[in-house]
Amino acid sequence: MNAAEVRHILDCIAAMFPDAHCELNHSNAFELTIAVLLSAQCTDATVNKVTADLFRKYKTPEDYVSVPLEELEQDIRRIGLFRSKAKHIQNLCRILIEQYGGEVPSEHDKLVELPGVGRKTANVVVSNAFGIPAIAVDTHVERVSKRLGLANWKDSVLEVEKKLMKRVPKEEWTQTHHRLIFFGRYHCKAQNPNCQVCPLLDVCREGKKRMKRSQVSKNREQ
């Protein structure tokens, strides 16, 4: 894939979703870190429902560690894997208090050392809370990147991230991350992508296959 093809993809997605943004509700870096931690294997919509009450009750790392683990578990019980996530939150908060003065560090390498914080979470936090360019690869970004040929089918999440970082201008990393998520969440869905009305059908190998299968099925029915 050459630079002109990449530019075409980025411009199309930008035109479709010019206002793409982080859909996890938060008001600071700490809340964003908690929200992204909770979002693993869970929808942003569900996380937002839980954090609406959670962030009213817990304002600081000290608040999270001052309650019994069981109480925090109950507060996030609507979230998948809530027990392990509650442990991660309390352990994360203890480290923030002991090592960082209760503040979330802005350095990527320090973020990934926190309990429950992987590379994707760290990328979301540094880019959205601290304005540092990054591309976080979630299930939508991975799926869309592979379908459009920005990455190979067998690439790992890290390989997808590295290829996107190489192909997308650095100043566009964060916005591209948001737009790829919106494109995958609302248009190029896992099960029923809108291939027939997609402006990127001409460069999408997955879309071409699906449309071909659809045409074969129609021919058989006729």
N, CA and C of each residue as an Amber inpcrd file, in Angstrom:
protein
   666
   0.8470000  -1.2030000   0.0000000   0.0000000   0.0000000   0.0000000
   0.8770000   1.2460000   0.0000000   0.6240000   2.1390000  -0.9610000
   1.4570000   3.3410000  -1.0430000   0.8530000   4.5030000  -0.2470000
   1.6180000   5.5890000  -0.1750000   1.2120000   6.7430000   0.6370000
  -0.0890000   7.3670000   0.1410000  -0.2920000   7.3680000  -1.1790000
  -1.5140000   7.9580000  -1.7340000  -2.7490000   7.1570000  -1.3310000
  -2.6170000   5.8280000  -1.3050000  -3.7350000   4.9780000  -0.8930000
  -4.0650000   5.1740000   0.5850000  -3.0230000   5.2930000   1.4050000
  -3.2300000   5.5520000   2.8350000  -3.9270000   6.8940000   3.0300000
  -3.4670000   7.9000000   2.2810000  -4.0660000   9.2390000   2.3740000
  -5.5420000   9.1980000   1.9880000  -5.8610000   8.4190000   0.9660000
  -7.2470000   8.2710000   0.5220000  -8.1040000   7.6780000   1.6380000
  -7.6050000   6.6490000   2.2990000  -8.3400000   6.0140000   3.4030000
  -8.5480000   7.0000000   4.5470000  -7.4800000   7.6870000   4.9360000
  -7.5760000   8.6350000   6.0560000  -8.5450000   9.7700000   5.7470000
  -8.5130000  10.2630000   4.5130000  -9.4000000  11.3710000   4.1390000
 -10.8670000  10.9300000   4.0980000 -11.1100000   9.7080000   3.6110000
 -12.4870000   9.1940000   3.5620000 -13.0640000   9.0370000   4.9610000
 -12.2680000   8.4410000   5.8450000 -12.7370000   8.2210000   7.2120000
 -12.9210000   9.5560000   7.9380000 -12.0360000  10.5080000   7.6420000
 -12.1550000  11.8440000   8.2480000 -13.4330000  12.5350000   7.7930000
 -13.7910000  12.3510000   6.5320000 -15.0170000  12.9620000   6.0000000
 -16.2600000  12.3140000   6.6180000 -16.1810000  11.0060000   6.8600000
 -17.3160000  10.2860000   7.4530000 -17.4960000  10.6040000   8.9330000
 -16.3620000  10.7190000   9.6470000 -16.4210000  10.9250000  11.0960000
 -15.4800000  12.0550000  11.5240000 -15.8030000  13.2830000  11.1150000
 -14.9170000  14.4130000  11.4280000 -14.8290000  14.7230000  12.9250000
 -15.8650000  14.3520000  13.6610000 -15.9010000  14.6780000  15.0910000
 -15.6710000  13.4690000  15.9810000 -15.0380000  12.4390000  15.4480000
 -14.7730000  11.2330000  16.2440000 -13.9690000  11.6040000  17.4870000
 -14.3060000  10.9720000  18.5950000 -13.6810000  11.3190000  19.8700000
 -13.7560000  10.1370000  20.8250000 -13.0950000  10.2680000  21.9590000
 -13.1650000   9.2370000  22.9930000 -14.5680000   9.2440000  23.5880000
 -15.2440000   8.1020000  23.5580000 -16.6240000   8.0360000  24.0350000
 -16.7360000   7.6120000  25.5020000 -15.6140000   7.4090000  26.1480000
 -15.6380000   7.1260000  27.5890000 -15.7230000   8.4460000  28.3460000
 -16.7530000   8.6260000  29.1300000 -16.9300000   9.8720000  29.8790000
 -15.8710000   9.9950000  30.9780000 -15.2410000  11.1520000  31.0280000
 -14.2260000  11.3990000  32.0540000 -13.9720000  12.8980000  32.1290000
 -13.4170000  13.3340000  33.2440000 -13.1110000  14.7560000  33.3970000
 -11.6420000  15.0150000  33.7050000 -10.8580000  13.9430000  33.8600000
  -9.4250000  14.0990000  34.1060000  -8.6940000  12.7940000  33.7820000
  -7.3700000  12.8370000  33.8650000  -6.5530000  11.6740000  33.5020000
  -6.8320000  10.4720000  34.3920000  -7.0970000  10.7130000  35.6610000
  -7.3610000   9.6200000  36.5870000  -8.6640000   8.9060000  36.2340000
  -9.7120000   9.6710000  35.9960000 -10.9860000   9.0600000  35.6170000
 -10.8710000   8.3120000  34.2910000 -10.1120000   8.8690000  33.3550000
  -9.9440000   8.1960000  32.0670000  -9.2250000   6.8630000  32.2450000
  -8.2100000   6.8470000  33.0970000  -7.4670000   5.6070000  33.3560000
  -8.3880000   4.5380000  33.9310000  -9.2190000   4.9180000  34.8890000
 -10.1690000   3.9740000  35.4910000 -11.1670000   3.4940000  34.4340000
 -11.6790000   4.4100000  33.6340000 -12.6840000   4.0670000  32.6160000
 -12.1180000   3.1050000  31.5720000 -10.8950000   3.3670000  31.1070000
 -10.2970000   2.4870000  30.0930000 -10.0000000   1.1170000  30.6870000
  -9.5510000   1.0860000  31.9400000  -9.3250000  -0.1920000  32.6150000
 -10.6190000  -1.0010000  32.6640000 -11.7160000  -0.3350000  32.9780000
 -13.0160000  -1.0190000  33.0600000 -13.5200000  -1.4650000  31.6930000
 -13.0660000  -0.8110000  30.6310000 -13.6360000  -1.0610000  29.3050000
 -13.1400000  -2.3450000  28.6400000 -12.1440000  -2.9970000  29.2180000
 -11.6470000  -4.2460000  28.6330000 -12.7740000  -5.2730000  28.5630000
 -13.0190000  -5.7890000  27.3520000 -14.0850000  -6.7740000  27.1070000
 -15.4520000  -6.2620000  27.5700000 -15.6660000  -4.9590000  27.3860000
 -16.9340000  -4.3380000  27.8100000 -17.1790000  -3.1250000  26.9140000
 -18.4320000  -2.8160000  26.6470000 -18.7270000  -1.6850000  25.7730000
 -18.5600000  -0.3560000  26.5060000 -18.2350000   0.6790000  25.7440000
 -18.1080000   2.0160000  26.3380000 -19.4270000   2.4570000  26.9620000
 -20.5360000   2.0840000  26.3400000 -21.8500000   2.4840000  26.8560000
 -22.0870000   1.9300000  28.2610000 -21.7250000   0.6640000  28.4620000
 -21.8960000   0.0530000  29.7800000 -20.9690000   0.7030000  30.8000000
 -19.7310000   0.9550000  30.3890000 -18.7750000   1.6150000  31.2900000
 -19.3000000   2.9790000  31.7160000 -19.8400000   3.7430000  30.7710000
 -20.3560000   5.0730000  31.0910000 -21.5130000   5.0250000  32.0800000
 -22.3440000   4.0010000  31.9740000 -23.4450000   3.8500000  32.9330000
 -22.9050000   3.6100000  34.3360000 -21.8620000   2.8010000  34.4280000
 -21.2800000   2.4870000  35.7380000 -20.5030000   3.6760000  36.3060000
 -19.7180000   4.3300000  35.4650000 -18.8980000   5.4330000  35.9720000
 -19.7110000   6.6780000  36.3130000 -20.9230000   6.7710000  35.8070000
 -21.7740000   7.9180000  36.1710000 -21.9400000   7.9850000  37.6840000
 -22.1410000   6.8450000  38.3160000 -22.2450000   6.7850000  39.7810000
 -20.8790000   6.6520000  40.4330000 -20.0140000   5.8600000  39.8030000
 -18.6920000   5.5880000  40.3800000 -17.8940000   6.8670000  40.5850000
 -17.8880000   7.7410000  39.5700000 -17.0760000   8.9500000  39.6560000
 -17.6830000  10.0040000  40.5820000 -18.9440000   9.8340000  40.9410000
 -19.5220000  10.7170000  41.9520000 -19.0910000  10.2770000  43.3440000
 -18.9280000   8.9740000  43.5110000 -18.5680000   8.4150000  44.8160000
 -17.0610000   8.4720000  45.0720000 -16.2940000   8.1870000  44.0330000
 -14.8370000   8.1320000  44.1720000 -14.1950000   9.2560000  43.3570000
 -13.5310000  10.1550000  44.0180000 -12.9140000  11.3030000  43.3430000
 -11.3960000  11.1630000  43.2160000 -10.7810000  10.4590000  44.1680000
  -9.3230000  10.3760000  44.2230000  -8.8810000   8.9330000  44.4470000
  -7.5960000   8.6410000  44.2240000  -7.0830000   7.2970000  44.5230000
  -7.3320000   6.9100000  45.9800000  -7.2340000   7.8950000  46.8710000
  -7.4740000   7.6130000  48.2910000  -8.8910000   7.1070000  48.5330000
  -9.8450000   7.6190000  47.7770000 -11.2440000   7.1860000  47.9360000
 -11.3900000   5.7000000  47.6030000 -10.7090000   5.2550000  46.5510000
 -10.8420000   3.8590000  46.1210000 -10.2160000   2.8820000  47.1180000
  -9.1260000   3.2790000  47.7600000  -8.4590000   2.3540000  48.6840000
  -9.0350000   2.4300000  50.0980000  -9.9180000   3.3870000  50.3410000
 -10.4880000   3.5410000  51.6900000 -11.7100000   2.6600000  51.9160000
 -12.1880000   1.9930000  50.8760000 -13.3600000   1.1170000  51.0300000
 -12.9240000  -0.3390000  50.9160000 -13.6880000  -1.2670000  51.5060000
 -13.3750000  -2.6940000  51.3490000 -13.4640000  -3.0980000  49.8760000
 -12.6580000  -4.0570000  49.4780000 -12.6620000  -4.5330000  48.0960000
 -14.0580000  -4.9580000  47.6640000 -14.7860000  -5.5980000  48.5660000
 -16.1310000  -6.0950000  48.2540000 -17.0850000  -4.9600000  47.9000000
 -16.9030000  -3.8180000  48.5310000 -17.7720000  -2.6700000  48.2430000
 -17.4950000  -2.1360000  46.8330000 -16.2150000  -2.0500000  46.4830000
 -15.8640000  -1.5970000  45.1330000 -16.3520000  -2.5930000  44.0920000
 -16.2470000  -3.8780000  44.3920000 -16.7500000  -4.9040000  43.4710000
 -18.2310000  -4.7030000  43.1880000 -18.9980000  -4.4190000  44.2270000
 -20.4330000  -4.2020000  44.0540000 -20.7140000  -2.9470000  43.2310000
 -19.8710000  -1.9460000  43.3860000 -20.0630000  -0.6970000  42.6460000
 -19.8160000  -0.8520000  41.1440000 -19.0330000  -1.8720000  40.7620000
 -18.7470000  -2.0650000  39.3260000 -19.2410000  -3.4370000  38.8480000
 -20.1670000  -4.0440000  39.5680000 -20.5770000  -5.4280000  39.2770000
 -21.2210000  -5.5990000  37.8990000 -21.7060000  -4.5160000  37.2920000
 -22.3030000  -4.6320000  35.9480000 -21.2550000  -4.7690000  34.8520000
 -19.9850000  -4.5980000  35.2380000 -18.8770000  -4.6890000  34.2890000
 -18.3440000  -6.1190000  34.2650000 -18.0180000  -6.6210000  33.0820000
 -17.4100000  -7.9440000  32.9820000 -16.0830000  -7.9970000  33.7210000
 -15.7930000  -9.1420000  34.3270000 -14.5500000  -9.3420000  35.0860000
 -14.4150000  -8.3370000  36.2250000 -15.5440000  -8.0060000  36.8550000
 -15.5280000  -6.9190000  37.8490000 -14.6490000  -7.2090000  39.0570000
 -14.5250000  -8.4700000  39.4300000 -13.7110000  -8.7760000  40.6160000
 -12.2230000  -8.4970000  40.3780000 -11.7230000  -8.9680000  39.2480000
 -10.2980000  -8.7220000  38.9640000 -10.0500000  -7.2420000  38.6970000
 -11.0100000  -6.5690000  38.0830000 -10.8470000  -5.1430000  37.8000000
 -10.8660000  -4.3200000  39.0910000 -11.6710000  -4.7300000  40.0460000
 -11.7070000  -4.0280000  41.3360000 -10.3420000  -4.1440000  42.0280000
  -9.7370000  -5.3270000  41.9770000  -8.4030000  -5.5180000  42.5640000
  -7.3740000  -4.6450000  41.8550000  -7.4470000  -4.6330000  40.5260000
  -6.5130000  -3.8060000  39.7540000  -6.6570000  -2.3370000  40.1330000
  -7.8900000  -1.8710000  40.2640000  -8.1200000  -0.4570000  40.5860000
  -7.5140000  -0.0990000  41.9310000  -7.7630000  -0.9330000  42.9330000
  -7.2150000  -0.6150000  44.2530000  -5.6880000  -0.6820000  44.2600000
  -5.1210000  -1.6860000  43.6000000  -3.6550000  -1.7920000  43.5500000
  -3.0510000  -0.6360000  42.7600000  -3.7030000  -0.2540000  41.6700000
  -3.2550000   0.8880000  40.8730000  -3.2650000   2.1590000  41.7150000
  -4.3410000   2.3490000  42.4590000  -4.4740000   3.5580000  43.2780000
  -3.4200000   3.6160000  44.3800000  -3.0890000   2.4650000  44.9420000
  -2.0410000   2.4400000  45.9710000  -0.6990000   2.8740000  45.3890000
  -0.3990000   2.4100000  44.1850000   0.8560000   2.7940000  43.5360000
   0.8640000   4.2830000  43.2080000  -0.2710000   4.7990000  42.7230000
  -0.3490000   6.2410000  42.4270000  -0.0780000   7.0620000  43.6900000
  -0.6300000   6.6150000  44.8050000  -0.4410000   7.3350000  46.0790000
   1.0080000   7.2350000  46.5440000   1.5630000   6.0250000  46.4860000
   2.9070000   5.7810000  47.0340000   4.0310000   6.3090000  46.1560000
   3.8240000   6.2670000  44.8320000   4.9310000   6.6040000  43.9320000
   4.7520000   7.8980000  43.1410000   3.5070000   8.3300000  42.9560000
   3.2790000   9.4730000  42.0670000   2.4620000  10.6020000  42.7020000
   2.4030000  10.6240000  44.0040000   1.6870000  11.7010000  44.6830000
   0.2050000  11.7430000  44.3670000  -0.3580000  10.5800000  44.0340000
  -1.7860000  10.5030000  43.7420000  -2.1580000  10.9290000  42.3350000
  -1.1560000  11.2170000  41.4910000  -1.4100000  11.6580000  40.1240000
  -1.0710000  10.5510000  39.1130000  -1.7600000  10.5670000  37.9890000
  -1.4740000   9.6090000  36.9240000  -0.2430000  10.0930000  36.1540000
   0.7900000   9.2560000  36.0220000   1.9810000   9.6880000  35.2670000
   1.6650000   9.8370000  33.7830000   2.3570000  10.7470000  33.1330000
   2.1160000  10.9740000  31.7110000   3.0390000  10.1490000  30.8300000
   4.0230000   9.4790000  31.4420000   4.9750000   8.6840000  30.6690000
   4.3930000   7.3060000  30.3650000   4.4690000   6.9230000  29.1030000
   3.9140000   5.6430000  28.6510000   4.5300000   4.4680000  29.4040000
   5.8640000   4.4830000  29.5770000   6.5330000   3.3540000  30.2170000
   6.1480000   3.1950000  31.6820000   5.7710000   4.2860000  32.3200000
   5.3240000   4.1970000  33.7130000   3.8640000   3.7380000  33.7920000
   3.0630000   4.1380000  32.8240000   1.6590000   3.7370000  32.7960000
   1.5050000   2.2320000  32.6280000   2.2810000   1.6380000  31.7220000
   2.1250000   0.2070000  31.4440000   2.5570000  -0.6590000  32.6190000
   3.2470000  -0.0840000  33.5860000   3.6450000  -0.8380000  34.7750000
   2.5390000  -0.8840000  35.8210000   1.4960000  -0.0780000  35.6380000
   0.3990000  -0.0380000  36.6060000  -0.5030000  -1.2610000  36.4370000
  -1.0560000  -1.7820000  37.5310000  -1.9510000  -2.9500000  37.4570000
  -3.1480000  -2.6880000  36.5500000  -3.4170000  -3.6310000  35.6520000
  -4.5820000  -3.5120000  34.7750000  -4.4030000  -2.5800000  33.6050000
  -3.2250000  -1.9780000  33.4820000  -2.9630000  -1.0290000  32.3950000
  -2.0130000  -1.6660000  31.3910000  -2.5170000  -1.9750000  30.2150000
  -1.6890000  -2.5250000  29.1500000  -1.3000000  -1.4390000  28.1720000
  -0.7310000  -1.8420000  27.0700000  -0.2640000  -0.8900000  26.0690000
  -1.4090000  -0.0540000  25.4980000  -2.5430000  -0.7170000  25.2240000
  -3.6870000   0.0080000  24.6480000  -4.1840000   1.0830000  25.6050000
  -4.3590000   0.7120000  26.8760000  -4.8380000   1.6720000  27.8750000
  -3.8750000   2.8420000  28.0030000  -2.5790000   2.5360000  28.0480000
  -1.5750000   3.5910000  28.1700000  -1.6340000   4.5380000  26.9760000
  -1.8090000   3.9850000  25.7800000  -1.9060000   4.8310000  24.5860000
  -3.1200000   5.7470000  24.6360000  -4.2520000   5.2100000  25.0970000
  -5.4670000   6.0290000  25.2100000  -5.2510000   7.1640000  26.2040000
  -4.6310000   6.8550000  27.3320000  -4.4250000   7.8660000  28.3820000
  -3.4530000   8.9510000  27.9240000  -2.3070000   8.5670000  27.3810000
  -1.3260000   9.5980000  26.9910000  -1.8640000  10.4840000  25.8770000
  -2.6320000   9.8950000  24.9520000  -3.1180000  10.6880000  23.8190000
  -4.2940000  11.5840000  24.1900000  -5.2140000  11.0670000  24.9950000
  -6.4140000  11.8350000  25.3220000  -6.2470000  12.7500000  26.5360000
  -5.4850000  12.2980000  27.5120000  -5.3370000  13.0980000  28.7340000
  -4.1440000  14.0450000  28.6810000  -3.0970000  13.6530000  27.9270000
  -1.8750000  14.4540000  27.9390000  -1.4710000  15.0020000  26.5700000
  -2.2710000  14.7140000  25.5500000  -2.0110000  15.2840000  24.2340000
  -0.7740000  14.7550000  23.5380000  -0.3300000  13.5600000  23.9320000
   0.8410000  12.9390000  23.3100000   0.3620000  12.0110000  22.1920000
   0.8080000  12.2090000  20.9470000   0.3180000  11.3750000  19.8400000
   0.5160000   9.8870000  20.0970000  -0.5290000   9.1120000  19.8730000
  -0.4550000   7.6590000  20.0490000  -1.6160000   7.0210000  19.2960000
  -1.4400000   5.7610000  18.9140000  -2.5070000   5.0040000  18.2760000
  -2.7860000   3.7710000  19.1220000  -3.9110000   3.7870000  19.7970000
  -4.3190000   2.6350000  20.5900000  -5.0820000   1.6710000  19.6850000
  -4.7010000   0.4080000  19.7020000  -5.3360000  -0.5830000  18.8320000
  -6.2980000  -1.4440000  19.6380000  -7.5860000  -1.1710000  19.4690000
  -8.6150000  -2.0100000  20.0940000  -9.1800000  -2.9360000  19.0190000
 -10.2480000  -3.6310000  19.3420000 -10.8190000  -4.6010000  18.3960000
 -11.3000000  -3.9450000  17.1060000 -11.8380000  -2.7140000  17.1980000
 -12.3100000  -2.0130000  15.9980000 -11.1410000  -1.5840000  15.1150000
 -10.1310000  -0.9930000  15.7340000  -8.9690000  -0.5290000  14.9750000
  -8.2690000  -1.7040000  14.3020000  -8.1390000  -2.8050000  15.0180000
  -7.4900000  -3.9890000  14.4560000  -8.2850000  -4.5380000  13.2600000
  -9.5910000  -4.6740000  13.4410000 -10.4340000  -5.2230000  12.3750000
 -10.4000000  -4.3540000  11.1200000 -10.6040000  -3.0720000  11.2980000
 -10.6590000  -2.1440000  10.1650000  -9.3040000  -2.0730000   9.4560000
  -8.2210000  -2.0140000  10.2190000  -6.8870000  -1.9250000   9.6290000
  -6.5870000  -3.1330000   8.7570000  -7.0050000  -4.3030000   9.2130000
  -6.7550000  -5.5250000   8.4400000  -7.6640000  -5.6150000   7.2220000
  -8.9120000  -5.2190000   7.3740000  -9.8320000  -5.2600000   6.2300000
  -9.3880000  -4.3130000   5.1230000  -8.8810000  -3.1500000   5.5020000
  -8.4980000  -2.1450000   4.5120000  -7.0770000  -2.3430000   3.9750000
  -6.3810000  -3.3380000   4.5300000  -5.0370000  -3.6050000   4.0440000
  -3.9660000  -2.7200000   4.6510000  -4.3080000  -1.9920000   5.7030000
  -3.3010000  -1.1910000   6.4060000  -2.3850000  -2.0890000   7.2250000
  -2.8570000  -3.3110000   7.4890000  -2.0780000  -4.3160000   8.2030000
  -2.4260000  -5.6760000   7.6010000  -1.6170000  -6.6720000   7.9150000
  -1.8610000  -8.0180000   7.4010000  -2.8020000  -8.7960000   8.3120000
  -3.4800000  -9.7880000   7.7610000  -4.4690000 -10.5610000   8.5270000
  -3.8730000 -11.1960000   9.7720000  -2.6270000 -11.6670000   9.6610000
  -2.0270000 -12.4020000  10.7830000  -1.2240000 -11.5200000  11.7290000
  -1.2250000 -10.2200000  11.4960000  -0.4620000  -9.3080000  12.3570000
  -1.0000000  -9.3160000  13.7820000  -0.0920000  -9.2400000  14.7390000
  -0.4930000  -9.0890000  16.1390000  -0.9700000  -7.6600000  16.3640000
  -1.5590000  -7.4120000  17.5190000  -2.0170000  -6.0570000  17.8510000
  -0.8450000  -5.0750000  17.8090000   0.2910000  -5.4920000  18.3350000
   1.4650000  -4.6160000  18.3450000   1.9530000  -4.3420000  16.9240000
   1.9200000  -5.3570000  16.0760000   2.3280000  -5.1660000  14.6820000
   1.3880000  -4.2170000  13.9460000   0.0840000  -4.3220000  14.2460000
  -0.8860000  -3.3930000  13.6550000  -0.5610000  -1.9630000  14.0830000
  -0.2890000  -1.7930000  15.3610000   0.0390000  -0.4620000  15.8880000
   1.2770000   0.1090000  15.1980000   2.3080000  -0.7120000  15.0680000
   3.5550000  -0.2430000  14.4560000   3.3540000   0.1490000  12.9930000
   2.5460000  -0.6250000  12.2670000   2.2910000  -0.3110000  10.8560000
   1.4840000   0.9780000  10.7040000   0.5120000   1.1740000  11.6010000
  -0.2660000   2.4080000  11.5570000   0.6180000   3.6100000  11.8870000
   1.4900000   3.4550000  12.8680000   2.4000000   4.5430000  13.2440000
   3.3380000   4.8970000  12.0900000   3.7000000   3.9050000  11.3040000
   4.5950000   4.1370000  10.1690000   3.8620000   4.8010000   9.0080000
   2.5940000   4.4340000   8.8060000   1.8590000   4.9090000   7.6350000
   1.0840000   6.1990000   7.8620000   0.6900000   6.4510000   9.0960000
  -0.1090000   7.6430000   9.4070000   0.8170000   8.7430000   9.9330000
   0.6920000   9.9750000   9.4350000   1.5070000  11.0740000   9.9600000
   1.3270000  11.2120000  11.4740000   2.4150000  11.4370000  12.1850000
   2.3780000  11.4410000  13.6520000   1.3450000  12.4050000  14.2080000
   1.2160000  13.5690000  13.5740000   0.2610000  14.5670000  14.0920000
  -1.1910000  14.1200000  13.9200000  -1.3970000  13.0360000  13.1720000
  -2.7500000  12.5190000  12.9670000  -3.0240000  11.2180000  13.7360000
  -2.0600000  10.7420000  14.5050000  -2.2160000   9.4600000  15.1910000
  -3.4600000   9.3930000  16.0600000  -3.5910000  10.3520000  16.9600000
  -4.6880000  10.3040000  17.9260000  -6.0430000  10.4120000  17.2410000
  -6.1870000  11.3440000  16.3060000  -7.4680000  11.5130000  15.6220000
  -7.7770000  10.3080000  14.7430000  -6.7510000   9.7360000  14.1340000
  -6.9610000   8.5370000  13.3100000  -7.4450000   7.3800000  14.1690000
  -6.8830000   7.2480000  15.3500000  -7.3450000   6.2270000  16.3000000
  -8.8390000   6.3640000  16.5520000  -9.2960000   7.5740000  16.8560000
 -10.7190000   7.8040000  17.1150000 -11.5700000   7.5230000  15.8730000
 -11.0940000   7.9580000  14.7240000 -11.8800000   7.7820000  13.4880000
 -11.9650000   6.3140000  13.0840000 -10.8850000   5.5660000  13.2760000
 -10.9290000   4.1360000  12.9800000 -11.9050000   3.4110000  13.9080000
 -11.9520000   3.8320000  15.1570000 -12.9060000   3.2400000  16.0990000
 -14.3360000   3.5470000  15.6630000 -14.6140000   4.7990000  15.3370000
 -15.9640000   5.1620000  14.8930000 -16.3280000   4.4270000  13.6150000
 -15.3780000   4.3300000  12.6830000 -15.6060000   3.6300000  11.4250000
 -15.9540000   2.1660000  11.6920000 -15.2310000   1.5470000  12.6150000
 -15.4800000   0.1500000  12.9430000 -16.7200000  -0.0730000  13.7800000
 -16.9980000   0.8630000  14.6570000 -18.1430000   0.7140000  15.5670000
 -19.4760000   1.0010000  14.8830000 -19.4880000   1.9750000  13.9990000
 -20.7510000   2.4280000  13.4240000 -20.9300000   2.1290000  11.9270000
 -19.8770000   1.7060000  11.2690000 -19.9810000   1.4660000   9.8250000
 -19.4350000   0.0930000   9.4270000 -18.1600000  -0.1310000   9.6640000
 -17.5210000  -1.3970000   9.2790000 -17.5980000  -2.3830000  10.4450000
 -18.8290000  -2.7810000  10.7760000 -19.0590000  -3.6300000  11.9380000
 -18.5440000  -5.0460000  11.7040000 -18.3230000  -5.7650000  12.7940000
 -17.7490000  -7.1050000  12.6980000 -18.6350000  -8.0450000  11.8910000
 -19.9330000  -8.0700000  12.1930000 -20.8300000  -9.0390000  11.5740000
 -21.5130000  -8.5210000  10.3110000 -21.9870000  -7.2930000  10.3550000
 -22.7410000  -6.7650000   9.2120000 -22.2090000  -5.3960000   8.7670000
 -21.0280000  -5.3840000   8.1650000 -20.4800000  -4.0990000   7.6930000
 -21.3070000  -3.5320000   6.5440000 -21.3360000  -2.2140000   6.4320000
 -22.1270000  -1.5500000   5.3920000 -21.3380000  -1.4420000   4.0860000
 -20.9240000  -2.5900000   3.5640000 -20.0670000  -2.6100000   2.3650000
 -20.7290000  -1.9410000   1.1620000 -22.0410000  -2.1540000   1.0060000
 -22.7120000  -1.6810000  -0.1990000 -22.7230000  -0.1570000  -0.3260000
 -22.5550000   0.5570000   0.7820000 -22.5420000   2.0180000   0.7160000
 -21.2060000   2.5900000   1.2000000 -20.1920000   1.7640000   1.2240000
 -18.9080000   2.2070000   1.7730000 -18.0590000   2.9160000   0.7230000
 -17.5780000   4.1220000   1.0310000 -16.7410000   4.8520000   0.0730000
 -15.3520000   4.2350000  -0.0900000 -15.0200000   3.2660000   0.7730000
 -13.7130000   2.6180000   0.6950000 -13.7850000   1.2050000   0.1250000
 -14.9160000   0.8640000  -0.4650000 -15.0840000  -0.4790000  -1.0140000
 -14.0140000  -0.7990000  -2.0610000 -13.5850000   0.2250000  -2.7960000
 -12.6050000   0.0030000  -3.8610000 -11.2430000  -0.4480000  -3.3350000
 -10.9430000  -0.1620000  -2.0620000  -9.6360000  -0.5550000  -1.5090000
  -9.7670000  -1.6170000  -0.4170000 -10.9900000  -2.0950000  -0.1850000
 -11.2240000  -3.0290000   0.9190000 -11.3340000  -4.4670000   0.4250000
 -10.3690000  -5.2700000   0.7760000 -10.3810000  -6.6670000   0.3130000
 -11.5220000  -7.4600000   0.9350000 -11.8290000  -7.1750000   2.1940000
 -12.9360000  -7.8560000   2.8510000 -14.2560000  -7.4690000   2.2070000
 -14.4260000  -6.1770000   1.9230000 -15.6650000  -5.7020000   1.3090000
 -15.8930000  -6.2980000  -0.0700000 -14.8290000  -6.3690000  -0.8470000
 -14.9440000  -6.9470000  -2.1930000 -15.3820000  -8.4080000  -2.1270000
 -14.8250000  -9.1510000  -1.1550000 -15.2110000 -10.5620000  -0.9880000
 -16.6830000 -10.6750000  -0.6240000 -17.1060000  -9.8380000   0.3250000
 -18.4920000  -9.8950000   0.7830000 -19.4630000  -9.5370000  -0.3320000
 -19.1350000  -8.5290000  -1.1080000 -20.0130000  -8.1040000  -2.1950000
 -20.0690000  -9.1710000  -3.2880000 -18.9380000  -9.8300000  -3.5230000
 -18.8990000 -10.9010000  -4.5140000 -19.7730000 -12.0660000  -4.0720000
 -19.6770000 -12.4440000  -2.7770000 -20.5060000 -13.5250000  -2.2510000
 -21.9740000 -13.1650000  -2.3220000 -22.2580000 -11.8860000  -2.0390000
 -23.6360000 -11.4270000  -2.0810000 -24.2020000 -11.5100000  -3.4970000
 -23.3740000 -11.1640000  -4.4770000 -23.8260000 -11.2140000  -5.8740000
 -24.0290000 -12.6460000  -6.3290000 -23.1430000 -13.5530000  -5.9000000
 -23.2950000 -14.9700000  -6.2330000 -24.5920000 -15.5220000  -5.6710000
 -24.9180000 -15.1310000  -4.4360000 -26.1490000 -15.5850000  -3.7960000
 -27.3740000 -15.0850000  -4.5570000 -27.3080000 -13.8260000  -5.0220000
 -28.4360000 -13.2510000  -5.7680000 -28.6140000 -13.9850000  -7.0960000
 -27.4970000 -14.3000000  -7.7480000 -27.5560000 -14.9970000  -9.0240000
 -28.1870000 -16.3740000  -8.8800000 -27.8670000 -17.0350000  -7.7810000
 -28.4280000 -18.3600000  -7.5410000 -29.9420000 -18.3210000  -7.3150000
 -30.3710000 -17.2240000  -6.6670000 -31.7930000 -17.0830000  -6.3550000
 -32.6120000 -16.7670000  -7.5980000 -31.9560000 -16.1890000  -8.6100000
 -32.7020000 -15.7500000  -9.8110000 -33.0570000 -16.8960000 -10.7420000
